[in-house]
Amino acid sequence: MVKGLPQGGSGIHFRLTNKTVPDFNHGGNWVAMHKEGAIAPGIFTCFSPCPRGGSHVYEWTADARATKSGAILKRAKAVATHP
């Protein structure tokens, strides 16, 4: 659920980063959004956490932007260890 989308935002760029193995690209994508709400399943793809050799620390970053390549209007992050 996306909340707090800033005025002037036209979408959010989501990115998943493995903080334990930062060279691995888990991916992310741009999602066009003009209002708060849920993101439909399958709208973008990324490699889900599947750590080898113990737990890894993962970080989701969500950058709200006025345009796909424009300046960041607002940033949110969430960090968790998996498994």
C-alpha positions as CSV (number, residue, x, y, z in Angstrom):
1,M,0.0,0.0,0.0
2,V,1.4,3.4,-1.0
3,K,0.7,6.3,1.3
4,G,2.0,9.8,1.4
5,L,2.6,10.3,-2.3
6,P,3.8,13.9,-2.6
7,Q,1.9,16.4,-4.7
8,G,3.3,16.6,-8.2
9,G,4.4,13.0,-8.2
10,S,3.6,10.9,-11.2
11,G,5.2,7.6,-10.1
12,I,7.6,5.7,-7.9
13,H,10.8,4.0,-8.6
14,F,11.1,0.9,-6.4
15,R,14.5,-0.8,-5.9
16,L,15.6,-3.9,-3.9
17,T,19.2,-3.9,-2.6
18,N,21.1,-6.7,-0.8
19,K,23.1,-4.9,1.8
20,T,25.1,-8.0,2.5
21,V,26.0,-8.6,-1.2
22,P,25.7,-5.1,-2.7
23,D,27.0,-6.2,-6.2
24,F,24.0,-8.4,-6.8
25,N,21.3,-6.5,-8.7
26,H,17.9,-7.5,-7.4
27,G,16.2,-5.0,-9.6
28,G,13.2,-2.8,-9.4
29,N,11.0,-0.7,-11.6
30,W,9.1,2.5,-12.2
31,V,5.4,2.4,-11.4
32,A,3.2,5.2,-12.6
33,M,1.0,6.4,-9.7
34,H,-1.0,9.7,-9.3
35,K,-2.7,8.8,-6.1
36,E,-2.2,6.6,-3.0
37,G,-3.3,3.0,-3.2
38,A,-2.2,-0.6,-3.8
39,I,0.1,-1.7,-6.6
40,A,-1.3,-4.4,-8.7
41,P,0.5,-7.8,-8.5
42,G,2.9,-8.4,-11.3
43,I,3.3,-4.7,-12.2
44,F,7.1,-5.1,-11.9
45,T,9.6,-7.8,-11.3
46,C,12.7,-8.2,-9.1
47,F,14.7,-11.1,-7.7
48,S,13.2,-11.9,-4.3
49,P,15.5,-12.6,-1.4
50,C,17.2,-16.0,-1.6
51,P,20.3,-15.8,0.5
52,R,23.0,-18.4,0.4
53,G,25.1,-19.0,3.4
54,G,22.9,-17.5,6.1
55,S,20.9,-14.3,6.6
56,H,21.3,-11.3,4.4
57,V,20.1,-7.7,5.0
58,Y,17.8,-6.3,2.3
59,E,16.6,-2.7,1.7
60,W,13.7,-1.5,-0.3
61,T,13.9,2.0,-1.6
62,A,10.9,3.9,-3.0
63,D,11.6,7.2,-4.8
64,A,8.6,9.3,-5.7
65,R,9.3,11.5,-8.7
66,A,7.5,14.0,-10.9
67,T,8.8,12.2,-14.0
68,K,10.5,8.8,-14.5
69,S,14.0,10.4,-14.6
70,G,13.2,13.5,-12.7
71,A,14.4,14.7,-9.3
72,I,13.4,12.7,-6.2
73,L,10.4,14.4,-4.4
74,K,10.3,12.0,-1.5
75,R,12.2,8.8,-0.5
76,A,11.1,6.0,1.7
77,K,13.2,3.0,2.8
78,A,12.6,-0.3,4.7
79,V,15.3,-2.6,5.9
80,A,14.9,-6.2,7.0
81,T,17.0,-9.4,7.5
82,H,16.0,-12.5,5.6
83,P,15.4,-15.2,6.7
